[in-house]
Amino acid sequence: MDFEQTMMELLISAGEARSHAMSAIQFARKKQWQQADEALAASLEASKGAHHIQTQLIGADEGCGKVPVTLILVHAQDHLMNAMLCRDLAEEIVLLRKELLGGERLTEA
């Protein structure tokens, strides 16, 4: 496993997930519901890609400290966690805007 390449892929995937989540909020502000939903779906896919990379790293480490904990690894993990939180919040914000601005009555999830 090329550690630097893997970290860059993790950072890129996490950044993409966050970017799509923020786009979903912006689309919802404009009542562009289909685009908001598509952006949330793209965010989820990017998050899945990042999570897959994270799972590979955990597997490679085997709980034995085989993967070096570097600043770039910590930075990548931070990006991933922020992206996941951003996506979760964006989903709620889009749903709330749909209910308030779209005139829709949403059921409990």
Backbone as JSON Lines, residues from 0, in Angstrom:
{"i":0,"aa":"M","n":[0.85,-1.18,0.0],"ca":[0.0,0.0,0.0],"c":[0.9,1.25,0.0]}
{"i":1,"aa":"D","n":[0.66,2.12,-0.95],"ca":[1.38,3.38,-1.02],"c":[0.71,4.35,-0.05]}
{"i":2,"aa":"F","n":[1.35,4.56,1.09],"ca":[0.75,5.33,2.18],"c":[0.37,6.75,1.75]}
{"i":3,"aa":"E","n":[1.28,7.45,1.1],"ca":[0.99,8.83,0.7],"c":[-0.17,8.9,-0.3]}
{"i":4,"aa":"Q","n":[-0.17,8.0,-1.25],"ca":[-1.25,7.95,-2.25],"c":[-2.59,7.66,-1.57]}
{"i":5,"aa":"T","n":[-2.57,6.73,-0.63],"ca":[-3.79,6.37,0.09],"c":[-4.31,7.56,0.88]}
{"i":6,"aa":"M","n":[-3.43,8.3,1.53],"ca":[-3.85,9.48,2.29],"c":[-4.46,10.54,1.37]}
{"i":7,"aa":"M","n":[-3.85,10.73,0.22],"ca":[-4.37,11.71,-0.73],"c":[-5.76,11.3,-1.23]}
{"i":8,"aa":"E","n":[-5.94,10.01,-1.5],"ca":[-7.25,9.52,-1.94],"c":[-8.3,9.73,-0.85]}
{"i":9,"aa":"L","n":[-7.9,9.49,0.39],"ca":[-8.81,9.7,1.52],"c":[-9.19,11.17,1.64]}
{"i":10,"aa":"L","n":[-8.2,12.04,1.54],"ca":[-8.47,13.48,1.61],"c":[-9.37,13.95,0.48]}
{"i":11,"aa":"I","n":[-9.11,13.48,-0.73],"ca":[-9.9,13.89,-1.89],"c":[-11.34,13.4,-1.76]}
{"i":12,"aa":"S","n":[-11.52,12.15,-1.38],"ca":[-12.87,11.61,-1.23],"c":[-13.65,12.33,-0.13]}
{"i":13,"aa":"A","n":[-12.99,12.59,0.98],"ca":[-13.65,13.3,2.08],"c":[-14.0,14.73,1.66]}
{"i":14,"aa":"G","n":[-13.08,15.39,0.97],"ca":[-13.35,16.75,0.5],"c":[-14.5,16.79,-0.48]}
{"i":15,"aa":"E","n":[-14.56,15.8,-1.35],"ca":[-15.65,15.71,-2.32],"c":[-16.98,15.5,-1.6]}
{"i":16,"aa":"A","n":[-16.99,14.65,-0.59],"ca":[-18.21,14.4,0.18],"c":[-18.71,15.67,0.85]}
{"i":17,"aa":"R","n":[-17.8,16.41,1.44],"ca":[-18.18,17.66,2.1],"c":[-18.68,18.69,1.09]}
{"i":18,"aa":"S","n":[-18.0,18.79,-0.02],"ca":[-18.37,19.76,-1.06],"c":[-19.78,19.48,-1.59]}
{"i":19,"aa":"H","n":[-20.07,18.22,-1.86],"ca":[-21.41,17.86,-2.34],"c":[-22.47,18.15,-1.28]}
{"i":20,"aa":"A","n":[-22.14,17.9,-0.02],"ca":[-23.1,18.17,1.06],"c":[-23.42,19.66,1.14]}
{"i":21,"aa":"M","n":[-22.4,20.48,1.03],"ca":[-22.62,21.92,1.06],"c":[-23.42,22.39,-0.16]}
{"i":22,"aa":"S","n":[-23.17,21.76,-1.31],"ca":[-23.94,22.09,-2.52],"c":[-25.41,21.74,-2.32]}
{"i":23,"aa":"A","n":[-25.68,20.64,-1.65],"ca":[-27.06,20.24,-1.39],"c":[-27.8,21.32,-0.59]}
{"i":24,"aa":"I","n":[-27.12,21.88,0.39],"ca":[-27.73,22.95,1.19],"c":[-28.02,24.17,0.31]}
{"i":25,"aa":"Q","n":[-27.08,24.52,-0.55],"ca":[-27.26,25.66,-1.44],"c":[-28.4,25.42,-2.42]}
{"i":26,"aa":"F","n":[-28.51,24.22,-2.96],"ca":[-29.63,23.9,-3.86],"c":[-30.96,23.99,-3.11]}
{"i":27,"aa":"A","n":[-30.98,23.5,-1.88],"ca":[-32.21,23.55,-1.09],"c":[-32.63,24.99,-0.82]}
{"i":28,"aa":"R","n":[-31.68,25.86,-0.61],"ca":[-31.99,27.28,-0.39],"c":[-32.74,27.86,-1.59]}
{"i":29,"aa":"K","n":[-32.41,27.35,-2.78],"ca":[-33.04,27.84,-4.02],"c":[-34.27,27.01,-4.41]}
{"i":30,"aa":"K","n":[-34.67,26.09,-3.54],"ca":[-35.79,25.18,-3.78],"c":[-35.55,24.27,-4.98]}
{"i":31,"aa":"Q","n":[-34.3,23.97,-5.24],"ca":[-33.94,23.05,-6.31],"c":[-33.79,21.66,-5.69]}
{"i":32,"aa":"W","n":[-34.94,21.05,-5.44],"ca":[-34.98,19.83,-4.64],"c":[-34.29,18.65,-5.32]}
{"i":33,"aa":"Q","n":[-34.5,18.49,-6.62],"ca":[-33.86,17.36,-7.31],"c":[-32.35,17.48,-7.25]}
{"i":34,"aa":"Q","n":[-31.82,18.69,-7.5],"ca":[-30.37,18.89,-7.45],"c":[-29.85,18.67,-6.03]}
{"i":35,"aa":"A","n":[-30.63,19.1,-5.04],"ca":[-30.22,18.89,-3.64],"c":[-30.13,17.4,-3.33]}
{"i":36,"aa":"D","n":[-31.13,16.65,-3.78],"ca":[-31.12,15.2,-3.55],"c":[-29.96,14.53,-4.27]}
{"i":37,"aa":"E","n":[-29.68,14.99,-5.49],"ca":[-28.56,14.43,-6.25],"c":[-27.22,14.74,-5.57]}
{"i":38,"aa":"A","n":[-27.1,15.95,-5.04],"ca":[-25.87,16.33,-4.34],"c":[-25.7,15.5,-3.07]}
{"i":39,"aa":"L","n":[-26.79,15.25,-2.36],"ca":[-26.71,14.39,-1.17],"c":[-26.3,12.97,-1.55]}
{"i":40,"aa":"A","n":[-26.83,12.48,-2.66],"ca":[-26.47,11.13,-3.11],"c":[-24.98,11.09,-3.49]}
{"i":41,"aa":"A","n":[-24.5,12.13,-4.17],"ca":[-23.08,12.19,-4.54],"c":[-22.21,12.27,-3.29]}
{"i":42,"aa":"S","n":[-22.67,13.0,-2.3],"ca":[-21.93,13.11,-1.04],"c":[-21.83,11.75,-0.36]}
{"i":43,"aa":"L","n":[-22.94,11.02,-0.37],"ca":[-22.95,9.69,0.24],"c":[-21.98,8.76,-0.48]}
{"i":44,"aa":"E","n":[-21.96,8.79,-1.8],"ca":[-21.06,7.93,-2.56],"c":[-19.59,8.28,-2.27]}
{"i":45,"aa":"A","n":[-19.27,9.57,-2.21],"ca":[-17.9,9.97,-1.89],"c":[-17.54,9.55,-0.48]}
{"i":46,"aa":"S","n":[-18.48,9.65,0.44],"ca":[-18.25,9.22,1.82],"c":[-17.98,7.72,1.88]}
{"i":47,"aa":"K","n":[-18.73,6.97,1.09],"ca":[-18.52,5.52,1.05],"c":[-17.12,5.2,0.54]}
{"i":48,"aa":"G","n":[-16.67,5.94,-0.49],"ca":[-15.33,5.73,-1.01],"c":[-14.27,6.02,0.03]}
{"i":49,"aa":"A","n":[-14.45,7.12,0.76],"ca":[-13.5,7.48,1.82],"c":[-13.54,6.44,2.94]}
{"i":50,"aa":"H","n":[-14.73,5.99,3.28],"ca":[-14.86,4.99,4.35],"c":[-14.2,3.68,3.94]}
{"i":51,"aa":"H","n":[-14.28,3.33,2.66],"ca":[-13.62,2.11,2.16],"c":[-12.1,2.22,2.34]}
{"i":52,"aa":"I","n":[-11.56,3.39,2.03],"ca":[-10.11,3.6,2.21],"c":[-9.75,3.49,3.69]}
{"i":53,"aa":"Q","n":[-10.57,4.1,4.53],"ca":[-10.33,4.03,5.98],"c":[-10.35,2.57,6.46]}
{"i":54,"aa":"T","n":[-11.29,1.8,5.96],"ca":[-11.38,0.39,6.33],"c":[-10.15,-0.39,5.88]}
{"i":55,"aa":"Q","n":[-9.63,-0.06,4.7],"ca":[-8.39,-0.7,4.24],"c":[-7.23,-0.38,5.18]}
{"i":56,"aa":"L","n":[-7.16,0.87,5.62],"ca":[-6.09,1.26,6.54],"c":[-6.2,0.52,7.87]}
{"i":57,"aa":"I","n":[-7.42,0.4,8.36],"ca":[-7.63,-0.31,9.62],"c":[-7.23,-1.77,9.47]}
{"i":58,"aa":"G","n":[-7.6,-2.37,8.32],"ca":[-7.22,-3.75,8.06],"c":[-5.71,-3.93,7.96]}
{"i":59,"aa":"A","n":[-5.06,-2.98,7.3],"ca":[-3.6,-3.05,7.16],"c":[-2.9,-2.9,8.51]}
{"i":60,"aa":"D","n":[-3.49,-2.13,9.39],"ca":[-2.9,-1.9,10.7],"c":[-3.01,-3.13,11.59]}
{"i":61,"aa":"E","n":[-4.09,-3.87,11.44],"ca":[-4.34,-5.09,12.23],"c":[-4.31,-4.84,13.73]}
{"i":62,"aa":"G","n":[-4.57,-3.6,14.14],"ca":[-4.57,-3.29,15.57],"c":[-3.21,-3.36,16.22]}
{"i":63,"aa":"C","n":[-2.16,-3.38,15.39],"ca":[-0.81,-3.57,15.91],"c":[0.1,-2.37,15.69]}
{"i":64,"aa":"G","n":[-0.43,-1.28,15.22],"ca":[0.41,-0.11,14.97],"c":[1.26,-0.22,13.72]}
{"i":65,"aa":"K","n":[0.8,-1.02,12.74],"ca":[1.57,-1.17,11.51],"c":[1.46,0.05,10.59]}
{"i":66,"aa":"V","n":[0.37,0.79,10.72],"ca":[0.2,2.01,9.93],"c":[0.72,3.17,10.77]}
{"i":67,"aa":"P","n":[1.7,3.9,10.25],"ca":[2.26,5.0,11.04],"c":[1.25,6.14,11.22]}
{"i":68,"aa":"V","n":[1.13,6.61,12.43],"ca":[0.23,7.73,12.71],"c":[1.02,9.01,12.45]}
{"i":69,"aa":"T","n":[0.76,9.58,11.29],"ca":[1.44,10.81,10.88],"c":[0.46,11.97,10.91]}
{"i":70,"aa":"L","n":[0.99,13.15,10.77],"ca":[0.13,14.33,10.73],"c":[-0.84,14.25,9.56]}
{"i":71,"aa":"I","n":[-0.39,13.74,8.42],"ca":[-1.27,13.64,7.26],"c":[-2.39,12.63,7.5]}
{"i":72,"aa":"L","n":[-2.12,11.55,8.22],"ca":[-3.16,10.59,8.56],"c":[-4.2,11.23,9.49]}
{"i":73,"aa":"V","n":[-3.74,11.93,10.49],"ca":[-4.65,12.61,11.41],"c":[-5.49,13.64,10.65]}
{"i":74,"aa":"H","n":[-4.84,14.37,9.76],"ca":[-5.53,15.37,8.94],"c":[-6.59,14.72,8.06]}
{"i":75,"aa":"A","n":[-6.26,13.6,7.44],"ca":[-7.2,12.89,6.58],"c":[-8.39,12.37,7.39]}
{"i":76,"aa":"Q","n":[-8.12,11.82,8.56],"ca":[-9.2,11.33,9.42],"c":[-10.11,12.48,9.86]}
{"i":77,"aa":"D","n":[-9.51,13.61,10.15],"ca":[-10.29,14.8,10.53],"c":[-11.2,15.22,9.39]}
{"i":78,"aa":"H","n":[-10.66,15.24,8.17],"ca":[-11.47,15.59,7.0],"c":[-12.63,14.63,6.84]}
{"i":79,"aa":"L","n":[-12.36,13.35,7.0],"ca":[-13.41,12.35,6.85],"c":[-14.52,12.55,7.87]}
{"i":80,"aa":"M","n":[-14.16,12.71,9.12],"ca":[-15.18,12.88,10.15],"c":[-15.98,14.15,9.95]}
{"i":81,"aa":"N","n":[-15.33,15.23,9.56],"ca":[-16.04,16.48,9.28],"c":[-16.97,16.32,8.09]}
{"i":82,"aa":"A","n":[-16.53,15.61,7.07],"ca":[-17.36,15.39,5.88],"c":[-18.59,14.57,6.24]}
{"i":83,"aa":"M","n":[-18.42,13.56,7.06],"ca":[-19.55,12.73,7.45],"c":[-20.56,13.52,8.28]}
{"i":84,"aa":"L","n":[-20.06,14.33,9.19],"ca":[-20.94,15.18,9.98],"c":[-21.65,16.19,9.1]}
{"i":85,"aa":"C","n":[-20.92,16.79,8.18],"ca":[-21.49,17.78,7.26],"c":[-22.6,17.14,6.43]}
{"i":86,"aa":"R","n":[-22.38,15.93,5.94],"ca":[-23.39,15.25,5.15],"c":[-24.64,14.96,5.97]}
{"i":87,"aa":"D","n":[-24.46,14.49,7.2],"ca":[-25.61,14.22,8.07],"c":[-26.42,15.5,8.32]}
{"i":88,"aa":"L","n":[-25.73,16.58,8.62],"ca":[-26.42,17.84,8.86],"c":[-27.07,18.38,7.6]}
{"i":89,"aa":"A","n":[-26.4,18.25,6.46],"ca":[-26.96,18.72,5.2],"c":[-28.26,17.98,4.89]}
{"i":90,"aa":"E","n":[-28.27,16.69,5.15],"ca":[-29.48,15.91,4.92],"c":[-30.65,16.46,5.75]}
{"i":91,"aa":"E","n":[-30.39,16.74,7.0],"ca":[-31.43,17.29,7.87],"c":[-31.86,18.69,7.41]}
{"i":92,"aa":"I","n":[-30.91,19.51,7.01],"ca":[-31.22,20.87,6.56],"c":[-32.06,20.83,5.29]}
{"i":93,"aa":"V","n":[-31.71,19.95,4.36],"ca":[-32.49,19.84,3.13],"c":[-33.91,19.39,3.45]}
{"i":94,"aa":"L","n":[-34.06,18.39,4.31],"ca":[-35.39,17.94,4.69],"c":[-36.2,19.04,5.36]}
{"i":95,"aa":"L","n":[-35.56,19.79,6.23],"ca":[-36.24,20.89,6.91],"c":[-36.68,21.96,5.91]}
{"i":96,"aa":"R","n":[-35.8,22.31,4.99],"ca":[-36.16,23.3,3.96],"c":[-37.29,22.79,3.07]}
{"i":97,"aa":"K","n":[-37.26,21.52,2.74],"ca":[-38.36,20.96,1.95],"c":[-39.68,21.13,2.67]}
{"i":98,"aa":"E","n":[-39.66,20.86,3.94],"ca":[-40.88,20.96,4.73],"c":[-41.34,22.41,4.85]}
{"i":99,"aa":"L","n":[-40.42,23.31,5.1],"ca":[-40.78,24.71,5.32],"c":[-41.03,25.48,4.02]}
{"i":100,"aa":"L","n":[-40.18,25.26,3.02],"ca":[-40.27,26.04,1.79],"c":[-41.0,25.32,0.66]}
{"i":101,"aa":"G","n":[-40.94,24.03,0.71],"ca":[-41.53,23.27,-0.39],"c":[-42.99,22.97,-0.18]}
{"i":102,"aa":"G","n":[-43.47,23.29,1.01],"ca":[-44.88,23.02,1.29],"c":[-45.17,21.55,1.51]}
{"i":103,"aa":"E","n":[-44.14,20.73,1.59],"ca":[-44.34,19.3,1.78],"c":[-44.5,18.98,3.26]}
{"i":104,"aa":"R","n":[-45.26,18.0,3.53],"ca":[-45.39,17.49,4.88],"c":[-44.61,16.19,4.93]}
{"i":105,"aa":"L","n":[-43.5,16.18,5.59],"ca":[-42.65,15.0,5.62],"c":[-43.0,14.11,6.81]}
{"i":106,"aa":"T","n":[-42.87,12.82,6.61],"ca":[-43.13,11.88,7.7],"c":[-41.84,11.65,8.47]}
{"i":107,"aa":"E","n":[-41.98,11.15,9.66],"ca":[-40.82,10.84,10.5],"c":[-40.02,9.73,9.85]}
{"i":108,"aa":"A","n":[-38.7,9.87,9.89],"ca":[-37.83,8.84,9.3],"c":[-37.59,7.73,10.28]}
